[in-house]
């Protein structure tokens, strides 16, 4: 099966081999050394500034999302949403007793900084939350502009970097981000099961709530910064993540962005010729290509037909459910060779549609 979904992504051979290393205890000196090496690489990718906490939580990207919200004292937060994952942040914020104001934007369009500026003038918020790359709609949101507005308003800036970190230029310091997270199975092309996070020094001072034992960032720091016991970490996933981080840094983020953009442009042109239409109206996300199928072709039926041809792609979720195909261009997914095979399978599937 050729895996071309917007997560999980294919795993490189070097990463796959790391899963075959001998098992060690989670407090073994070798494993703690691997953790320190992971932190060094995450510092390079997140660029969170001095005094930050970086770690890889044992869970999916959604755990990374929830941990940042669970650590914030109750108070008003501004959630910016233009798709399914912005909505998820809002749902989590409500469950954790925060006071979310949800500022919605049309799916397929980026968040408007002007509207955000007006909202920040109308009320004081403790935190502003944004999805950098909205996976459900294929839109890249203006993180740098929103971060500057949050800082000007005296709010922390919470950033979902699930489809951007490791594939697009990223710097928490330059974006003004105080908390950011991703999932190991996305742009890094490691196995699912780890959620790399970064918490700025300012956020560490502000994140004093302890709603939950497992995502408690103080307990997380005890393990990742001092080698203490928190829980039994997935050791083999740590080995694999380190290998994936090394691959990303060896290639370089600029080269990875160029690779994604080149495949995106070529693939979109091929799909337009076949009658597909781009879903995003503006600011397309280079790592997730979202397209509407040709007239008269049902998206979900096409997803199933492609699977029968040996190609796994994703249908829509949230506002795009039943309307689109979503194609992953993250990490090892951004390869022209793989999408050449996809196009052949697509032509066979369309002939039967």
Backbone torsions as a table, in degrees:
resi	resn	phi	psi	omega
1	UNK	NA	127.2	177.0
2	UNK	-87.2	118.2	-174.6
3	UNK	-93.0	111.6	-178.8
4	UNK	-128.5	28.8	179.7
5	UNK	-80.7	162.9	174.7
6	UNK	-80.5	50.2	-179.4
7	UNK	108.0	126.9	-0.2
8	UNK	-70.4	161.7	179.5
9	UNK	-109.7	162.7	178.2
10	UNK	-59.1	148.1	-178.5
11	UNK	-101.1	125.4	177.4
12	UNK	-62.2	157.8	-176.9
13	UNK	-59.4	-41.0	-179.9
14	UNK	-61.6	-37.2	179.1
15	UNK	-71.1	-41.4	178.7
16	UNK	-59.8	-42.3	-179.0
17	UNK	-65.6	-30.9	179.7
18	UNK	-62.3	-27.1	178.6
19	UNK	-70.8	-12.7	-178.4
20	UNK	-95.2	2.6	178.8
21	UNK	-66.8	153.6	180.0
22	UNK	-59.5	142.7	179.9
23	UNK	-68.3	142.8	176.0
24	UNK	-130.8	161.8	174.4
25	UNK	-70.7	153.3	-175.8
26	UNK	-70.2	-16.3	175.4
27	UNK	-108.6	12.0	176.2
28	UNK	-61.2	138.3	179.8
29	UNK	-54.3	-35.8	178.4
30	UNK	-63.4	-42.4	-179.1
31	UNK	-68.6	-41.2	177.2
32	UNK	-62.8	-33.2	174.8
33	UNK	-66.6	-39.2	175.6
34	UNK	-61.9	-41.4	178.6
35	UNK	-60.8	-41.9	178.8
36	UNK	-64.3	-38.0	177.9
37	UNK	-66.6	-39.2	176.0
38	UNK	-60.5	-44.2	179.8
39	UNK	-60.7	-40.8	179.0
40	UNK	-60.2	-43.6	-179.9
41	UNK	-69.3	-39.0	179.3
42	UNK	-66.8	-35.3	175.9
43	UNK	-60.8	-39.1	179.5
44	UNK	-66.8	-38.4	-177.0
45	UNK	-79.6	-43.9	-178.7
46	UNK	-78.0	-36.5	-174.9
47	UNK	50.7	62.5	-175.0
48	UNK	-88.1	-6.3	-179.4
49	UNK	93.2	174.4	-177.7
50	UNK	-63.4	143.9	174.1
51	UNK	77.0	10.8	-178.3
52	UNK	-81.4	155.2	170.4
53	UNK	-98.1	127.2	170.2
54	UNK	-123.7	141.1	-176.2
55	UNK	-161.1	170.8	173.8
56	UNK	-124.7	102.1	-179.4
57	UNK	-67.9	145.4	179.2
58	UNK	-83.1	87.3	-179.3
59	UNK	172.5	-178.7	179.9
60	UNK	-80.2	179.3	177.1
61	UNK	-57.9	-28.1	178.8
62	UNK	-65.0	-29.8	174.3
63	UNK	-68.1	-39.6	175.4
64	UNK	-59.7	-39.7	177.6
65	UNK	-63.4	-48.4	-174.0
66	UNK	-70.6	-35.3	-177.0
67	UNK	-60.3	-39.8	179.5
68	UNK	-67.4	-34.5	178.8
69	UNK	-76.7	-36.0	-179.9
70	UNK	-67.4	-21.3	-177.1
71	UNK	-88.5	-9.7	-175.2
72	UNK	-89.8	132.1	174.6
73	UNK	-59.5	149.9	-178.2
74	UNK	-60.4	141.5	-178.7
75	UNK	164.7	178.3	-177.3
76	UNK	-73.2	134.0	176.1
77	UNK	-130.3	147.4	-179.8
78	UNK	-107.6	117.5	-179.6
79	UNK	-105.9	122.7	179.6
80	UNK	-100.7	122.2	-173.7
81	UNK	-135.8	136.1	171.6
82	UNK	-140.5	32.8	-179.9
83	UNK	174.5	-172.8	-171.2
84	UNK	-64.9	-33.9	-173.6
85	UNK	-85.7	-26.2	167.1
86	UNK	-64.7	-39.6	176.5
87	UNK	-62.3	-35.9	179.6
88	UNK	-65.4	-40.7	176.9
89	UNK	-59.1	-44.2	-179.2
90	UNK	-62.7	-41.1	179.4
91	UNK	-63.2	-44.2	179.4
92	UNK	-64.9	-42.0	-179.6
93	UNK	-59.0	-41.0	179.0
94	UNK	-66.4	-42.7	180.0
95	UNK	-62.9	-29.7	-179.0
96	UNK	-91.7	13.0	173.2
97	UNK	78.7	12.2	174.7
98	UNK	-77.3	174.2	-179.3
99	UNK	-114.4	80.4	-174.4
100	UNK	-77.7	131.8	164.2
101	UNK	-102.2	121.8	-176.8
102	UNK	-100.7	118.4	176.5
103	UNK	-103.1	107.9	-173.6
104	UNK	-94.7	144.5	174.9
105	UNK	-127.0	154.0	-176.2
106	UNK	-60.6	135.1	174.2
107	UNK	-57.4	137.2	-178.0
108	UNK	93.8	-5.2	177.9
109	UNK	-124.2	147.3	179.7
110	UNK	-73.4	159.4	172.8
111	UNK	-60.7	137.0	-177.3
112	UNK	-94.1	111.9	-179.9
113	UNK	-57.2	-32.4	179.5
114	UNK	-62.0	-43.0	178.5
115	UNK	-67.1	-35.9	178.6
116	UNK	-66.4	-41.9	178.6
117	UNK	-59.2	-41.6	178.3
118	UNK	-63.7	-41.9	179.7
119	UNK	-63.9	-37.1	-179.0
120	UNK	-73.5	-23.9	175.4
121	UNK	-77.7	-28.0	-175.4
122	UNK	-78.9	-25.1	-177.2
123	UNK	-155.8	151.3	177.9
124	UNK	-90.8	130.3	-179.1
125	UNK	-119.9	150.4	177.5
126	UNK	-80.6	-27.3	-173.9
127	UNK	-153.2	144.4	172.3
128	UNK	-117.0	129.7	-176.2
129	UNK	-117.8	137.2	-177.2
130	UNK	-143.7	143.9	168.8
131	UNK	-92.5	118.8	-176.5
132	UNK	-63.1	-54.3	177.1
133	UNK	-120.4	108.8	-175.7
134	UNK	-78.4	105.8	-173.9
135	UNK	-63.6	-29.0	-174.7
136	UNK	-75.5	-23.5	-175.4
137	UNK	-123.3	-11.4	180.0
138	UNK	74.2	35.7	-178.7
139	UNK	-113.0	135.0	174.0
140	UNK	-96.0	121.1	-177.4
141	UNK	-92.0	153.4	-174.2
142	UNK	-79.7	77.7	-174.5
143	UNK	-61.9	-42.7	-176.8
144	UNK	-61.7	-43.6	-179.7
145	UNK	-66.5	-41.3	180.0
146	UNK	-68.5	-39.1	177.9
147	UNK	-60.6	-41.5	178.8
148	UNK	-63.8	-40.1	178.7
149	UNK	-66.0	-40.9	178.8
150	UNK	-62.0	-44.6	-179.7
151	UNK	-62.7	-42.8	179.6
152	UNK	-61.0	-32.1	-179.2
153	UNK	-88.7	-0.2	178.9
154	UNK	76.1	25.3	-178.9
155	UNK	-108.9	151.9	171.0
156	UNK	-72.1	152.4	-179.9
157	UNK	-117.0	118.5	-176.1
158	UNK	-106.2	123.6	-171.5
159	UNK	-129.4	120.7	172.4
160	UNK	-80.5	112.7	-177.6
161	UNK	-111.0	27.9	-171.9
162	UNK	-60.3	-39.2	-177.2
163	UNK	-107.0	17.3	-178.4
164	UNK	-128.2	-40.7	-174.9
165	UNK	-62.8	125.7	179.5
166	UNK	93.9	-3.9	-178.9
167	UNK	-132.6	-25.0	179.2
168	UNK	-125.5	156.5	178.0
169	UNK	-53.8	134.6	-173.7
170	UNK	-150.9	130.7	174.1
171	UNK	-152.9	113.3	178.2
172	UNK	-60.7	-37.0	-179.6
173	UNK	-63.3	-46.2	-177.8
174	UNK	-71.5	-31.0	179.5
175	UNK	-85.4	-11.2	-177.2
176	UNK	75.2	21.5	-177.4
177	UNK	-81.9	140.6	179.3
178	UNK	-106.4	-24.7	177.9
179	UNK	-143.8	129.0	178.6
180	UNK	-142.9	153.7	-178.0
181	UNK	-152.9	161.6	173.5
182	UNK	-146.5	-173.7	175.3
183	UNK	-121.4	141.1	-175.6
184	UNK	-60.7	-26.2	-173.1
185	UNK	-87.6	5.1	-175.1
186	UNK	-97.8	-113.4	-175.2
187	UNK	-64.8	-23.0	-178.0
188	UNK	-82.0	-16.4	179.8
189	UNK	55.1	45.9	170.1
190	UNK	-106.9	169.6	178.2
191	UNK	-64.6	152.1	174.0
192	UNK	-62.5	154.6	173.8
193	UNK	127.9	-5.8	176.9
194	UNK	-129.8	144.3	179.2
195	UNK	-123.4	93.2	175.6
196	UNK	-61.9	133.9	179.1
197	UNK	-131.3	159.2	171.3
198	UNK	-140.3	133.4	-177.0
199	UNK	-124.8	117.9	-178.3
200	UNK	-65.3	163.8	177.1
201	UNK	-58.2	-42.3	-180.0
202	UNK	-63.2	-42.2	179.4
203	UNK	-66.9	-36.4	178.5
204	UNK	-60.3	-35.3	178.7
205	UNK	-72.0	-32.7	-176.3
206	UNK	-87.3	-25.7	-176.4
207	UNK	-83.8	80.0	-175.7
208	UNK	-107.0	-6.8	179.2
209	UNK	-74.7	152.4	-179.7
210	UNK	-134.3	65.6	179.8
211	UNK	-91.5	85.1	-178.1
212	UNK	122.0	142.8	-179.7
213	UNK	-84.4	-48.3	-173.5
214	UNK	-64.1	-45.3	-178.7
215	UNK	-87.8	9.2	-179.3
216	UNK	-60.5	115.9	-173.9
217	UNK	-68.7	-24.0	174.1
218	UNK	-67.4	-40.9	176.5
219	UNK	-67.3	-38.5	176.7
220	UNK	-60.6	-43.8	179.0
221	UNK	-64.2	-35.4	178.6
222	UNK	-56.0	-41.6	-179.8
223	UNK	-78.3	-49.7	-170.5
224	UNK	-77.7	-26.9	-179.1
225	UNK	-102.9	-26.4	-175.5
226	UNK	-121.4	0.0	176.6
227	UNK	72.1	17.9	179.4
228	UNK	-82.2	178.0	-176.7
229	UNK	-90.7	129.2	171.9
230	UNK	-123.1	-57.9	177.4
231	UNK	-154.5	173.6	177.1
232	UNK	-80.9	104.8	-176.5
233	UNK	-75.2	154.2	178.0
234	UNK	-78.7	86.2	-169.2
235	UNK	-54.6	-46.9	-176.9
236	UNK	-65.2	-31.6	175.1
237	UNK	-67.2	-31.3	176.5
238	UNK	-65.9	-43.8	176.9
239	UNK	-57.8	-45.3	-177.8
240	UNK	-66.6	-40.3	179.1
241	UNK	-62.9	-42.0	179.5
242	UNK	-60.2	-42.7	179.4
243	UNK	-63.8	-41.3	179.2
244	UNK	-65.0	-40.3	177.5
245	UNK	-63.3	-41.3	178.1
246	UNK	-62.5	-42.3	178.6
247	UNK	-61.5	-42.8	-179.4
248	UNK	-63.6	-44.1	-177.4
249	UNK	-74.2	-31.2	176.8
250	UNK	-65.4	-42.4	178.2
251	UNK	-71.5	-39.1	-178.4
252	UNK	93.3	138.8	-176.3
253	UNK	-63.7	-37.3	-179.9
254	UNK	-62.0	-42.5	179.3
255	UNK	-67.3	-37.1	179.7
256	UNK	-68.7	-39.7	175.6
257	UNK	-61.8	-44.4	-179.8
258	UNK	-60.5	-42.6	178.8
259	UNK	-61.1	-45.5	-179.8
260	UNK	-63.5	-45.4	-177.5
261	UNK	-65.7	-38.2	179.5
262	UNK	-65.8	-44.7	178.9
263	UNK	-66.6	-40.1	178.7
264	UNK	-56.9	-51.2	-176.5
265	UNK	-62.9	-45.1	179.5
266	UNK	-63.8	-46.7	-176.9
267	UNK	-66.8	-41.9	178.9
268	UNK	-60.8	-41.4	178.0
269	UNK	-61.4	-42.2	177.9
270	UNK	-62.6	-39.0	-178.9
271	UNK	-73.4	-36.5	177.3
272	UNK	-61.1	-40.0	177.8
273	UNK	-60.4	-31.1	-178.5
274	UNK	-89.3	6.5	175.8
275	UNK	95.1	4.3	176.3
276	UNK	-75.1	159.0	179.3
277	UNK	-130.7	135.9	-179.7
278	UNK	-65.6	140.4	178.3
279	UNK	-79.9	-49.6	-177.6
280	UNK	-63.1	138.2	176.5
281	UNK	-83.9	-24.1	-178.8
282	UNK	-160.7	161.3	175.1
283	UNK	51.0	60.1	-179.9
284	UNK	-65.4	145.6	179.1
285	UNK	-85.8	116.7	-174.1
286	UNK	-64.4	-16.4	-175.8
287	UNK	-98.4	-6.5	178.2
288	UNK	-141.0	108.9	178.8
289	UNK	-90.8	119.2	-178.7
290	UNK	-114.7	123.9	-176.4
291	UNK	-135.9	148.0	170.3
292	UNK	-85.3	142.6	179.5
293	UNK	-73.0	169.0	177.0
294	UNK	-59.9	156.3	178.5
295	UNK	-54.5	134.5	178.1
296	UNK	86.7	-3.4	179.2
297	UNK	-108.3	125.0	179.3
298	UNK	-80.8	129.4	-176.1
299	UNK	-58.9	-49.2	-175.3
300	UNK	-66.5	-35.4	177.0
301	UNK	-67.1	-35.3	178.0
302	UNK	-68.2	-37.9	176.1
303	UNK	-59.0	-44.2	179.3
304	UNK	-67.0	-39.0	179.2
305	UNK	-64.9	-39.2	177.1
306	UNK	-65.9	-38.8	178.0
307	UNK	-61.2	-39.2	177.4
308	UNK	-64.7	-22.8	177.3
309	UNK	-89.7	1.2	178.6
310	UNK	90.6	21.3	-179.6
311	UNK	-127.7	123.7	178.8
312	UNK	-101.3	115.7	171.9
313	UNK	-123.9	175.0	-177.5
314	UNK	-111.4	146.1	169.8
315	UNK	-87.4	-169.8	-177.5
316	UNK	-79.0	158.8	172.7
317	UNK	-136.8	156.7	-180.0
318	UNK	59.5	-126.1	-175.8
319	UNK	-69.2	-13.3	-179.0
320	UNK	-103.5	5.4	-175.8
321	UNK	-55.7	129.6	177.3
322	UNK	74.9	3.0	-173.9
323	UNK	-112.7	-23.3	-167.0
324	UNK	-138.7	168.6	162.4
325	UNK	-108.2	139.4	177.2
326	UNK	-118.4	123.1	-173.6
327	UNK	-116.7	127.1	-177.1
328	UNK	-82.4	132.5	176.0
329	UNK	-127.4	44.2	-179.1
330	UNK	-109.9	140.5	175.7
331	UNK	52.3	-127.1	-178.7
332	UNK	-70.2	-9.9	177.4
333	UNK	-74.3	-18.5	-177.7
334	UNK	-91.8	65.2	-179.4
335	UNK	-127.7	125.9	-177.7
336	UNK	-62.7	-34.5	-178.7
337	UNK	-60.6	-43.8	-179.2
338	UNK	-63.6	-40.9	-177.8
339	UNK	-77.2	-18.3	170.1
340	UNK	-64.7	-42.8	175.8
341	UNK	-63.7	-41.2	178.8
342	UNK	-58.0	-44.4	-177.1
343	UNK	-63.9	-36.9	176.6
344	UNK	-64.7	-44.1	177.7
345	UNK	-64.8	-38.2	179.6
346	UNK	-63.1	-42.9	-179.9
347	UNK	-61.9	-38.6	177.9
348	UNK	-67.3	-41.4	-179.3
349	UNK	-65.9	-41.0	-179.9
350	UNK	-66.9	-32.6	179.2
351	UNK	-65.1	-24.6	-179.4
352	UNK	-97.2	-6.6	-174.9
353	UNK	-71.5	NA	NA
